[in-house]
Amino acid sequence: MFISDVTNQALAHALRGLDAQRQLHEQNIANIETPGYLAQKADFAGSLRRALKSGRIDEAGIDVTNSVLPTRLDGNNVRLDDEITGLTRTQLHQDLVTTALNSRYRLLRTSWDR
């Protein structure tokens, strides 16, 4: 039996958004020496908030934009310290969302066992 509710859907969307964010940080780091490369950022939280307010969680998306930070002489604007910090923050958020999902499923399993 598949259990789906707004909270589970929101947490699942958050995991997808965090995964996209992690991938972009890794991509940015991989392109740190690529002339003209602009760092990319993923935003899913704003879209998720709007979708939750409207009751249309299925409309939540992930927006990817180029960073507007100043560029170096080679036209690249990737900052390694920002990307490493972003990766760490993203991993912590992924851990929190995973813990929340695990707790919800543990609670459901406990209620079904009774």
Contact map, one row per residue, 1 for C-alpha under 8 A:
111000000000000000000000000000000000000000000000000000000000000000000000000000000000000000000000000000000000000000
111100000000000000000000000000000000000000000000000000000000000000000000000000000000000000000000000000000000000000
111110000000000000000000000000000000000000000000000000000000000000000000000000000000000000000000000000000000000000
011111011000000000000000000000000000000000000000000000000000000000000000000000000000000000000000000000000000000000
001111111000000000000000000000000000000000000000000000000000000000000000000000000000000000000000000000000000000000
000111111100000000000000000000000000000000000000000000001000000000000000000000000000000000000000000000000000000000
000011111110000000000000000000000000000000000000000000000000000000000000000000000000000000000000000000000000000000
000111111111000000000000000000000000000000000000000000000000000000000000000000000000000000000000000010000000000000
000111111111100000000000000000000000000000000000000000001000000000000000000000000000000000000000000000000000000000
000001111111110000000000000000000000000000000001000100001000000000000000000000000000000000000000000000000000000000
000000111111111000000000000000000000000000000000000000000000000000000000000000000000000000000000100110000000000000
000000011111111100000000000000000000000000000000000000000000000000000000000000000000000000000000000000000000000000
000000001111111110000000000000000000000000000001000000000001000000000000000000000000000000000000000000000000000000
000000000111111111000000000000000000000000011001000000000000000000000000000000000000000000000000100000000000000000
000000000011111111100000000000000000000000000000000000000000000000000000000000000000000000000100110000000000000000
000000000001111111110000000000000000000000000000000000000000000000000000000000000000000000000000000000000000000000
000000000000111111111000000000000000000001111000000000000000010000000000000000000000000000000000000000000000000000
000000000000011111111100000000000000000000000000000000000000000000000000000000000000000001001100000000000000000000
000000000000001111111110000000000000000000000000000000000000000000000000000000000000000000000000000000000000000000
000000000000000111111111000000000000000001000000000000000000010000000000000000000000000000000000000000000000000000
000000000000000011111111100000000000000011100000000000000000000000000000000000000000000001000000000000000000000000
000000000000000001111111110000000000000000000000000000000000000000000000000000000000011001100000000000000000000000
000000000000000000111111111000000000000000000000000000000000000000000000000000000000000000000000000000000000000000
000000000000000000011111111100000000000111000000000000000000000000000000000000000000000000000000000000000000000000
000000000000000000001111111110000000000110000000000000000000000000000000000000000011011000000000000000000000000000
000000000000000000000111111111000000000000000000000000000000000000000000000000000010001000000000000000000000000000
000000000000000000000011111111100000000000000000000000000000000000000000000000000000000000000000000000000000000000
000000000000000000000001111111110000001100000000000000000000000000000000000001000010000000000000000000000000000000
000000000000000000000000111111110000000000000000000000000000000000000000000001010010000000000000000000000000000000
000000000000000000000000011111111000000000000000000000000000000000000000000000000000000000000000000000000000000000
000000000000000000000000001111111100100000000000000000000000000000000000000001000000000000000000000000000000000000
000000000000000000000000000111111100100000000000000000000000000000000000000111110000000000000000000000000000000000
000000000000000000000000000001111110000000000000000000000000000000000000000100000000000000000000000000000000000000
000000000000000000000000000000111111100000000000000000000000000000000000000100000000000000000000000000000000000000
000000000000000000000000000000001111100000000000000000000000000000000000011100000000000000000000000000000000000000
000000000000000000000000000000000111110000000000000000000000000000000000011100000000000000000000000000000000000000
000000000000000000000000000000110111111000000000000000000000000000000000001111000000000000000000000000000000000000
000000000000000000000000000000000001111100000000000000000000000001100010001111000000000000000000000000000000000000
000000000000000000000000000100000000111110000000000000000000000001100000000111000000000000000000000000000000000000
000000000000000000000001100100000000011111000000000000000000000111100000000000000000000000000000000000000000000000
000000000000000000001001100000000000001111100000000000000000000111100000000000000000000000000000000000000000000000
000000000000000010011001000000000000000111110000000000000000011110000000000000000000000000000000000000000000000000
000000000000000010001000000000000000000011111110000000000000011100000000000000000000000000000000000000000000000000
000000000000010010000000000000000000000001111111000000000001111000000000000000000000000000000000000000000000000000
000000000000010010000000000000000000000000111111100000000000000000000000000000000000000000000000000000000000000000
000000000000000000000000000000000000000000111111110000000000000000000000000000000000000000000000000000000000000000
000000000000000000000000000000000000000000111111111000000001110000000000000000000000000000000000000000000000000000
000000000100110000000000000000000000000000011111111100001001100000000000000000000000000000000000000000000000000000
000000000000000000000000000000000000000000001111111110000000000000000000000000000000000000000000000000000000000000
000000000000000000000000000000000000000000000111111111000001000000000000000000000000000000000000000000000000000000
000000000000000000000000000000000000000000000011111111111111000000000000000000000000000000000000000000000000000000
000000000100000000000000000000000000000000000001111111111000000000000000000000000000000000000000000000000000000000
000000000000000000000000000000000000000000000000111111110000000000000000000000000000000000000000000000000000000000
000000000000000000000000000000000000000000000000011111111000000000000000000000000000000000000000000000000000000000
000000000000000000000000000000000000000000000000001111111000000000000000000000000000000000000000000000000000000000
000000000000000000000000000000000000000000000000001111111111000000000000000000000000000000000000000000000000000000
000001001100000000000000000000000000000000000001001101111111000000000000000000000000000000000000000000000000000000
000000000000000000000000000000000000000000000000001000011111000000000000000000000000000000000000000000000000000000
000000000000000000000000000000000000000000000000001000011111100000000000000000000000000000000000000000000000000000
000000000000100000000000000000000000000000010011011000011111110000000000000000000000000000000000000000000000000000
000000000000000000000000000000000000000000010011000000000011111000000000000000000000000000000000000000000000000000
000000000000000010010000000000000000000001110010000000000001111100000000000000000000000000000000000000000000000000
000000000000000000000000000000000000000001110000000000000000111110000000000000000000000000000000000000000000000000
000000000000000000000000000000000000000111100000000000000000011111000000000000000000000000000000000000000000000000
000000000000000000000000000000000000000111000000000000000000001111100000000000000000000000000000000000000000000000
000000000000000000000000000000000000011110000000000000000000000111110000000000000000000000000000000000000000000000
000000000000000000000000000000000000011110000000000000000000000011111000000010000000000000000000000000000000000000
000000000000000000000000000000000000000000000000000000000000000001111100000000000000000000000000000000000000000000
000000000000000000000000000000000000000000000000000000000000000000111110000010000000000000000000000000000000000000
000000000000000000000000000000000000000000000000000000000000000000011111000010000000000000000000000000000000000000
000000000000000000000000000000000000010000000000000000000000000000001111111111000000000000000000000000000000000000
000000000000000000000000000000000000000000000000000000000000000000000111111110000000000000000000000000000000000000
000000000000000000000000000000000000000000000000000000000000000000000011111100000000000000000000000000000000000000
000000000000000000000000000000000011000000000000000000000000000000000011111100000000000000000000000000000000000000
000000000000000000000000000000000011110000000000000000000000000000000011111110000000000000000000000000000000000000
000000000000000000000000000000011111111000000000000000000000000000000011111111000000000000000000000000000000000000
000000000000000000000000000000010000111000000000000000000000000000101111001111100000000000000000000000000000000000
000000000000000000000000000110110000111000000000000000000000000000000010000111110010000000000000000000000000000000
000000000000000000000000000000010000000000000000000000000000000000000000000011111110000000000000000000000000000000
000000000000000000000000000010010000000000000000000000000000000000000000000001111111000000000000000000000000000000
000000000000000000000000000000000000000000000000000000000000000000000000000000111111100000000000000000000000000000
000000000000000000000000000000000000000000000000000000000000000000000000000000111111110000000000000000000000000000
000000000000000000000000110110000000000000000000000000000000000000000000000001111111111000000000000000000000000000
000000000000000000000000100000000000000000000000000000000000000000000000000000011111111100000000000000000000000000
000000000000000000000000000000000000000000000000000000000000000000000000000000001111111110000000000000000000000000
000000000000000000000100100000000000000000000000000000000000000000000000000000000111111111000000000000000000000000
000000000000000000000100110000000000000000000000000000000000000000000000000000000011111111100000000000000000000000
000000000000000000000000000000000000000000000000000000000000000000000000000000000001111111110000000000000000000000
000000000000000000000000000000000000000000000000000000000000000000000000000000000000111111111000000000000000000000
000000000000000001001100000000000000000000000000000000000000000000000000000000000000011111111100000000000000000000
000000000000000000000100000000000000000000000000000000000000000000000000000000000000001111111110000000000000000000
000000000000000000000000000000000000000000000000000000000000000000000000000000000000000111111111000000000000000000
000000000000000001000000000000000000000000000000000000000000000000000000000000000000000011111111100000000000000000
000000000000001001000000000000000000000000000000000000000000000000000000000000000000000001111111110000000000000000
000000000000000000000000000000000000000000000000000000000000000000000000000000000000000000111111111000000000000000
000000000000000000000000000000000000000000000000000000000000000000000000000000000000000000011111111100000000000000
000000000010011000000000000000000000000000000000000000000000000000000000000000000000000000001111111110000000000000
000000000000001000000000000000000000000000000000000000000000000000000000000000000000000000000111111111000000000000
000000000000000000000000000000000000000000000000000000000000000000000000000000000000000000000011111111100000000000
000000000010000000000000000000000000000000000000000000000000000000000000000000000000000000000001111111110000000000
000000010010000000000000000000000000000000000000000000000000000000000000000000000000000000000000111111111000000000
000000000000000000000000000000000000000000000000000000000000000000000000000000000000000000000000011111111100000000
000000000000000000000000000000000000000000000000000000000000000000000000000000000000000000000000001111111110000000
000000000000000000000000000000000000000000000000000000000000000000000000000000000000000000000000000111111111000000
000000000000000000000000000000000000000000000000000000000000000000000000000000000000000000000000000011111111100000
000000000000000000000000000000000000000000000000000000000000000000000000000000000000000000000000000001111111110000
000000000000000000000000000000000000000000000000000000000000000000000000000000000000000000000000000000111111111000
000000000000000000000000000000000000000000000000000000000000000000000000000000000000000000000000000000011111111100
000000000000000000000000000000000000000000000000000000000000000000000000000000000000000000000000000000001111111110
000000000000000000000000000000000000000000000000000000000000000000000000000000000000000000000000000000000111111111
000000000000000000000000000000000000000000000000000000000000000000000000000000000000000000000000000000000011111111
000000000000000000000000000000000000000000000000000000000000000000000000000000000000000000000000000000000001111111
000000000000000000000000000000000000000000000000000000000000000000000000000000000000000000000000000000000000111111
000000000000000000000000000000000000000000000000000000000000000000000000000000000000000000000000000000000000011111
